[in-house]
Amino acid sequence: MEEEKVILVNEADEPIGLMPKMEAHEKALLHRAFSVFVMNDKGETMLQQRAQDKYHSPLLWTNTCCSHQRDGESNIEAGKRRLMEEMGFQTELTELFSFIYKAPFDNGLTEHEYDHVMIGSYNDSPNINPEEVADWKWMFPADIKKDIAANPNEYTEWFKIIFERFYDYIMKNTPAK
């Protein structure tokens, strides 16, 4: 099976080529990615714990799902595809914002991504893929923020970066009850 390729982009998110995923992470080249946050009607966010056998960040907690767009795939199509592959359900997604971040790992790989952050709504339990996901849970964003501060080593590096922006976005865009 051919290794999945990522879409290399410039800082304006314009595609400049394709590269095998591992090579892009080894060379820390900027590539397109997405992060999905799913929330329920109570205002909780669904988190996933990455599977034990993931090539980096195993058993760490992170957002509902994330990955890389395939060549010719829209951000929303990619988010829906990966949500089904990892969490076993579908929902409508809306893109909230995008930004560039860089997160190096202890194993020599680096995530250098132009990340498109999306949100969806779901109220049931997922049907997780055990090859991708070890566990899942619902948490209120304020509780996630506190837990990241108290237990930063239990969360993926990219989630800590992305969650700050997501939290700020939902705090500014959620009407007070």
Buried (B, 14 or more C-beta within 10 A) or exposed (E): EEEEBBBBBEEEBEEEEEBEBEEBBBEBBBBBBBBBBBBEEEEBBBBBBBBEEBEBBEEBBBBBBBBBBBEEBEBBEBBBBBBBBBBBBEBEBEBBEBEEBEBEBEEEBBBBBBBBBBBBEBEEEBEBEEEBBBEBEBBEBEEBBEBBEEEEEEBBBBBBBBBEBBBEBBEEEEEEE
